C-alpha cells in the first residue's frame, strides 16, 4: 500500500511540470482561408489582405505582421513572399486559395502564407 502511494506521488511530481509546460504553448490563431483576394498592401512591416474568407458571404480585411523578434531581412522576405502569393490569388480568382495564419503570443514563430491550387 505504501509503495503504491509513493509511486503515485512520484508520478505526479514527475508529470505535473510537463503537463503545465505543454499547456503553456500557445495555439495558432485559426487560419484565414481567402477564396478571393480583392486587395493587398504592405505597410509598416505588416501585410493587409482584403478578400472573401471561406465560409463568409462578404469581404473582410485581415492584417498579419512578422514576429517582433525576427530580423528585418527575414521580415521583409516574408512580406514579399506573402504579397506575391496574394497577388497571384488576386490575378486568378477561383483558381487558388490563400491561407494566412499567425500564432498567438509567440514572438519567435513567424506567420505563414500558403497558396493552394483549387482542383477543377
Residue pairs with C-beta under 8 A, 6 or more apart in sequence:
26 103
26 104
26 105
26 106
27 103
27 104
28 101
28 102
28 103
28 104
29 101
29 102
29 103
29 104
30 101
31 99
31 100
31 101
31 112
32 49
32 53
32 62
32 99
32 100
32 101
33 53
33 54
33 97
33 98
33 99
34 49
34 51
34 52
34 53
34 54
34 86
34 89
34 97
34 98
34 99
34 100
35 51
35 52
35 53
35 54
35 94
35 97
36 51
36 52
36 89
36 90
36 93
36 94
37 49
37 50
37 51
37 86
37 87
37 89
37 90
37 93
37 98
38 50
38 51
38 52
38 59
38 90
39 48
39 49
39 50
39 51
39 90
40 47
40 48
40 49
40 50
40 83
40 86
40 87
40 90
41 47
41 48
42 48
42 79
42 80
42 83
44 65
45 65
45 66
45 75
45 79
46 63
46 64
46 65
46 79
47 63
47 64
47 65
47 79
47 82
47 83
47 86
47 113
48 61
48 62
48 63
49 61
49 62
49 63
49 64
49 86
49 98
49 100
50 59
50 60
50 61
50 62
51 59
51 60
51 89
51 90
51 98
52 58
52 59
52 60
53 60
53 62
54 97
62 100
64 82
64 100
64 102
64 111
64 113
65 75
65 111
66 74
66 75
66 78
66 79
66 110
66 111
67 75
67 106
67 107
67 108
67 109
67 110
67 111
68 107
69 107
69 108
70 78
70 108
70 110
74 110
78 110
78 111
78 113
81 113
82 100
82 111
82 113
85 98
85 113
85 114
85 115
86 98
86 113
88 96
88 115
89 96
89 97
89 98
89 115
94 118
95 117
95 118
96 115
96 116
96 117
96 118
97 115
97 116
97 118
98 113
98 114
98 115
99 112
99 113
99 114
99 115
99 116
100 111
100 112
100 113
100 114
101 111
101 112
102 111
102 112
103 109
103 111
